[in-house]
């Protein structure tokens, strides 16, 4: 092999020895912020490429060699390699923007794969291509393991900006002609009525900036387009891209406004969500960035992601505002499909029998009145499912009937909108509790791919990954949901407690468990009881055990059944049971599982 893999623009490319030297510069730099696992990842993919084995750099081989995954690793259901790849790309980009601007060789990991790309940074100084020394190849073979991220040479960035500008112009032209039609969410495209398609409308206004020739103008323009694209991934809201045509799509509920300020290399983005009918600001936030460490494109993407998540995610700014004003009126008798959506999220926050019945009855009426509303069918499915998984809290039957009703509603939703993230979330949960784990994780992976900004999807997918035995990748997603305040208060914290328990970090497990809402579901207290048993805290454990005996005696008589419904692997179940056994709590013997579905 005479040189490392080269790009079409570089002829010849860097030698193996030069690539090894560049890798050493990167790994020894204080500006390359990556964990040991990330460094092993980068070393491994470069080593394999220089050794002529780039065709074997697939998610499966990386997961096995770098992350120690078993041969049963399934890249479709376990996103750990993709997640780490994204991190390495961002770390490399930052390195070249800060410390590596004058380095002779650029190393990137193009999206869509895991094969690294090498090229000279300065075309005018390309040396001849000597054959790699045996020592260099030996050094490369020694290189091994962890995370990825692409770096962009300045020429590439310039090309990307030019192409991006062209695409923006084209997109704006399309919006001018199609805004009235495209401003309505997916439901309207499938024949829903105006009453059904009453989801909140958000007008994205132009972001204020400096003069048209300023850098801030370009960033503000690009950020607005990026925000529109990120918001459009949420099926529960209507995004209006052209404010001048907003009235043609009906009165808008909210206006998203923003501004960009630049001081030296420091950039500040300010965003706010304003309720249209009274001008009240219901949400606002600032986002700071440094142009020395991030490109304009990366800043736009990161800020837009944060804005869209804060505004449009379930339990986010829009849903909290609407829920507070609408979902408190269950007896109005004139609820539309969106009002029933709010009733569902209101119920999930309060988790009591009355709010559950209100949400279920509303969604049942919504699916009758608007049978093409896929979101209503999906939320009805989740509401039925809760009658099984939260039945100790809701006082509902523990029979299999709720699960069958949930499955039927989820299948109806999937027939209407197979690519709707909320529909796929319902399919994932129903399949998981029907013990079809492969189908559950496939649905979860698809939902997460459609809208990673939806933290409820990400969090629930993370829980299913973790509880099916993929603890590392699952717990990373759950941690992200916690950091973004996703879900009902304390809901994902109990997932973090289980993550800590399974890695035998008992102290962290107890801290996370006590941050969870213990009254949300008696299962949360059972998790804490197991942790306290593992920690040897018998006095504290006695209090939790007494509470469970008094308030959830049926749960204490069916511990194995309830735990095995959630933790799929016998070894994980045994880890959970060991803490309870340490307290002298008897666990009923294993019984054959009754399959509730095909």
Secondary structure, DSSP 4 states (H G I P E B T S, - for coil): --S--B-TT-SS---HHHHHHHHHHHHH-TT----HHHHHHHHHHHHHHHTT-GGG--HHHHHHHTS---TT--TTT--HHHHHHHHHHHHHHHHHHHT-TT-SEEEE--TTS---EEEES-GGGPPP-PPPPHHHHHHHHH-----------HHHHHHHHHHHHHHHHHHHHHHHHHHHHHTS-HHHHTT--TTTT-PPEEEEPPPB-S-TTSHHHHHHHHHHHHHHHHHTT-TTSEEES-GGGGGGG---SEEEEEEEEEETTEEEEEEEEEETTT--EEEEEEEEEETTTS-HHHHHHHHHHHHHHHHHSTTSHHHHHHHHHHTT-TTSS---HHHHHHHHHHHHHH--HHHHHHHHHHHHHHHHH-TT-HHHHHHHHHHHHHHHHTHHHHT---SSHHHHHHHHHHHHHHHH-TT-HHHHHHHHHHHHHTT-HHHHHHHHHHHHHH-TT-HHHHHHHHHHHHHTT-HHHHHHHHHHHHHTT-SSTTTTHHHHHHHHHHTT-HHHHHHHHHHS-TTT-HHHHHHHHHHHHHHT-HHHHHHHHHHHHHH-HHHHTSHHHHHHHH--SHHHHHHHHHHHHTTT---PPP--------
